């Protein structure tokens, strides 16, 4: 596993940044949390790769607020092509 940023999917839409931070803080220092509103997913950045691995191992497929979480390594964002014609 590379990096310390994790994708967290299948979140309840009412979950907030602080609640997600608290959940992941049991596995190490959380540097940043960003929930994508209205999409049911977000990203959590841990302070080290080892902490991210531990959080992924423990939280992937676990239940949180009635939903089964999907936790995986965050992939780099794809760049969008501009398909407009000039």
N, C-alpha and C positions, 0 to 999 in steps of 0.2 A: 504494500500500500504506500502510495506517495502522497505527501501533503497532509495538512491537518484540517482541511475544510470538508465538511460532510453535507450531503443532501439528506433532507428529512422529508419523507413523503407520507401521504395519507393522514395528514393532520386534520383534526376537527377545525372548522373555519373560525371558531371562537378562541382558539389558542393564541395567546399573546407572546411577545418576545421574552418578557420576564419569566413567564411560566416555562417556556422551552429552555431558557437559560438555567433555571433551577433544576430541571430534569437532567440536563447534561452536566451540570456542575458536580454531580456525584462521581463523575469519572475523570475530573481534572479541571483545569482553569479554562473557562470559556472566554475567548477573546472577543467574539462578535456573534450576534444572532440576527438573522434577517428573514422574516416571514414574508412571503409574497401574498399579499392580501387577496382574498377571494379565489385562491388557486389551490389551497390545501397542501402547500409544501413550503419549505424554507431551507435555509442553510445555517449551519453552526460551525464556527471556526474554533478549534481547540488550540491551546498554546503549544502542544507538541504532537508529533505524529503518533507517538506511543499512546497518548491520551485519546486521540481520535480513533485509533485501532480498538482500544478498550471500549470506548463508547459504542462504536459500531457493533462490536461483538455482543455486547450486553443488551443493546436497545433494538437492534434489527429484529423484526418479527415479534417484538414485545407489544403488549397492549397499553395504550395511553388514552385515557378519556374515552374508552369504549371503541377505539380503533386500533388496528394492527399497524404499527409503524414500519416504514421502509427506510432503512438507514444505509447509505452507501457513500463511497468517496465521490465528492463533487467533481464533475468533469468540467473542463474549461468551456466557457460560453462560446457557442458558434457565432461567427459573424454572419449577419444577414446581407444578402445581396440586394442591391437596389434594382428592382426590375422595371422601374419607370423608364419610359422612352423620352428622349429629349428631342 
